[in-house]
Amino acid sequence: MNYALDALWWRLTDKDVRALASILTAPALWQTGRELPVRQLLGEQGFRYLLELDSNPEPLKQHLAAEAPFGHRLGFYAESLLAFWLARAPHTQLLARNLPVRHESGKQTLGALDYVAKLNGVCYHIELTCKYYGSIQADPSKMVGLNTDDRLSDKAAKLVKQLALSSGEPGKAVLRDAGIEADKCQSVSLVRGVGFAVEGQAFQSAPLNPNGWHGRYLKPGEGLPLKDDAFFYILPQMDLLAPARVEPEQCCDSTVIASSSDVLFALVEKRPDGMMHEILRMMKPAG
């Protein structure tokens, strides 16, 4: 699936609102069996609220400014965006964030609950992760980030443990201490990001989501299989969450991409608003 072509991206213009919208509506990169449905997270008035924020993003800007700097850590930025939504959306109530869970002895920290929130009155323990993994054949056991020590298989296994934190006795105790009914709190995941493979590969192997957001993986030494007059945008770390929408002068041609490596970049096209919009995302690893 090419999520970058969703009609939503023709409407939203503010960079931070677009990033928030991606966290809320993007398909899961891989499946945990505990996915929080987009419909639950977005709510009945979610699209309307996103459009209102896009027209007046100041509340979101103020929230982000209060939590900055993020130190070029995409995860911190994503966590802050979701916290804003859970605290402000019409159907949500943020009960706790980054709630530490310790061993019964009190000497060891087992982890932290990313968020505890109510959506339409239902309590959820929510774990968020945003990742960008690729391999030649869309093999989840071989999919890695630009940092090759960052492996999908490792992160997926870690997420299973994080989701279980609130169901163990230490997690339940932490929830009770926070005034939250532990037995009524469901653990759910938000797995966002893009999977990359060479053209023609299907993302069918578990736990990959066949309907996730997918892009193209360029093998080392492989040229761009595109027209010479194509334009691209090299994606900074903090621009990864949503499909790119940038000024023409921020873009480059294929010669720049040919001489670059260890990058994520977007193939872009000009739309009637005068901006360059992402139509395909690519991964070009080192080597």
N, C-alpha and C positions, 0 to 999 in steps of 0.2 A: 504494500500500500504506500502511496505517496501522499502523506498527510499534508505536505506543503501546498498541495493543490486544492485543499478544502476551501469552500466559499467564505469561511470565516475570515480568511486572511485578506480578502478584498475589502473588508469592512474596518478592521481595527488598524489604527495608525500609530498609537503610542507604543514605544519599545517595551516598557515595563508591563503594560496591560497585555500586550501580545505574549510576553513570556508567561504571565499569569494564566492567560487563556490556554496556553499549551499544556501547562501543568494540569489544568482542569479537564481538558477535552481530548488530549492525545491518547492514542491506544497504547496499551502496555507493550513494552519491548519483549518481555517474557512473562509467562504466566505462573502465578504462585498458587492458584486455586482459591485465593482469598482477595481477588480484585474488588476494589471499591467501584461500583458502577458509576460511570460518568453522570448518569441521570441523578443519582443520589447526591453526588458532590456538587453538581451545578445547580440543582434545584429548579423549580418551575420558573423562577424569575432570573435565573443566572445569566442568560444571554442579554436580557434587558439591563441588568446591573453592569455587565462588562461594557456594554455600549455607553452607559452613563459614565463609567470610569474613563472610557476612552475620550469622551467629550470633556471631562473634568478629572484629570488624573492626580490632582493635587493631594487628595487624601492618601493615595498610594505612595506618591513621591515623599510625603512627610514621614510615612511609616518606614520606608526604606532608608531615608536619611537618618532617622533615629537609630537604626540598627547597623548602619555602615560604620567603618569600611568592611567590605567582604574579603579583602585581600586576594582578589582574583580567584576566590573559591566559589565555583558555580553552585556547589551544594548548599553553602550558606545563603546565597542569594535565592535559590529555589525554596529553601525552608522559610525564609522571610516572606516571600510572596504567598506561600500557602498559609502561613500564620495570619497574614492580613485577611485573606479570604475567610478563613474559619472564624475570625473575630468580627468580621464586618458584614458578611453576606446575610441576606434576610432570613435564611432558614438555618443558620449555623450558630453554634455557641462554642467557643474555645474554652475548654476546662483546664487544660494543662499542656505544657510544651517542654520538651527535653526533660522529662521526669526521670531522674536516676533510679535504677533498680539495683539494690545491693543484696548480697548473700545474707542469709539469715544470721550469720555470725557478725554481720556489719563491717567486716574487714575487706570485703571484695566487692567491687562494682561489676555487676553482670552486664550492664548496658543501660540504655535510656529509652523511654517511650517517646518517639518523635512528637506525637500529638495525641491528646485525648480530647475529643470534641463530640458534640451532639449535632446531628444532621436530621432535621425534621423530628427532633425529640428522641432519636435513637443514638445511643452512645457507641462510639468507635475509638479503638486504639489504631492510629494511622501511622504507617511507616512509608516514607517517601524516599525514592532513589531515582536519580537521573543519570543515565549512562550511555556511552557511545562506543559500541564494540563492532569489530569487523573481522572477517576471515574470508579466504577465497571461496569456500564452499558453504557458507552459512552453517557451519558446524559449531554448535554451542560450546562444545568442549575445547574448541580452538579459537573462539572469538575473544579478542583482546582490544584494549584501548590503544591510543597512540603510545601511552606508557604500557609496554608489553607485560609488565608485572600486574597490571590491572586486568583480571580475567573475569569473564562473565560467570563461569562455573563457580568461582570463589565467592563472588558477590551474591549469586543466587542462593548458595548454601548459607551465607551469613544472614541473608534476609529471612530465611526460614526460622533461624534462631531468634532474630529480632521480633518476629511476629509472635513467637511463643512466649515472650517475656511476660506479657500481661496475664497469661493463663496459669503461670506457676505461682506458688504460694508467695514468694518475695514480691512478685509483681502485683498480686492481689492486695497484699498488705500496703504497698505504696499507694495504690488506688484508693483503698479504704481511708488511709491517712489523709488523702486529698479530698475526702468527702464524696468519692465517686463509687457507685455501686459496681463492684468488680465483676459480679456474676452476670451483669447485664451489658457488659462492654465487649463488643466484637472486634477482633483483630482483622485489619484489612490492609492491603498494600496499594500503593500508587507507584508503579514502575514506569518511568518515562524515559525517552531517549530514542536513538536511532540505531538500527542494525545495518551493517554493510556487508555486501558480498558482490562477487563479480556478476556481470549481467547474465540473466537467465537462471540464476539460482533461486530456489524456493526455500522459504524459511519455515520448513515443515517439522524439523526435529525438535522434540520437547527439550526444554520448556519454552522454546521460542513461540511467539504469537504470530501465526501466519498472516494476521491482519495488522501487524505492527507498522510503525513508520520505518520504511526501508530505503536505503540509498545504495550507491555503487562503490565497490571496493576496487581500487586500482592496484594491481600487482606491481612490485618494484620493477621499474624500467618500462612499464606499460605507458603508452601515449594516450592522450585524451581521444576517445572515440567520438569526437564532436567536430562541428564545423570550425574552421579557423577564426571566423568572426564572432564566436561565442564570447560572452562576458561572464566573469566570475567574481565572487566575493570570498576572500579568505576569512573564515570565521574566528574571531577572538573567543577565548574561553567563555566570557560572559555573554556571548551572543548565541550560544548553542541551543537554548531552550525552544525558541520559536523559529519558524521559517523567516529567513532574512528579508528585510525591507529597508533598502539603503539608497543613498544618493548615488547618481551615476559616477561621480568623481571618486567614490570609495571602491569602485570595482576595478578589475584588471583584465587583461587579455590572456590568451592561452600560453604566451611565452613566459609570463610570470609563474603560472601554475607549473609549466614544464620544468622550471628551475627550482621549484619548491618541493619540500618533502616534509613528512611528519606533520601534516596539516589536515584539517577538515575544511572543506570549502563548498560553496553553493554555486551551481549554474543559475544564472539570473536572466530575467527578461524585463524589458521596460513595459509598464502598464500605463493606462490613461492618466493616472495620478502623477506621472512624471518620475516615479520611483522605480528602482530595480527590485524585482520580487524573485525570491527563490522558487525554482521549479524542480530542482533535483539537488540532493546533497551527496557529496562524495568524500571518501577517506583515501588519503594518499600517505601510506606509512613511510617511515624512514627506510632507506636502502634503495 
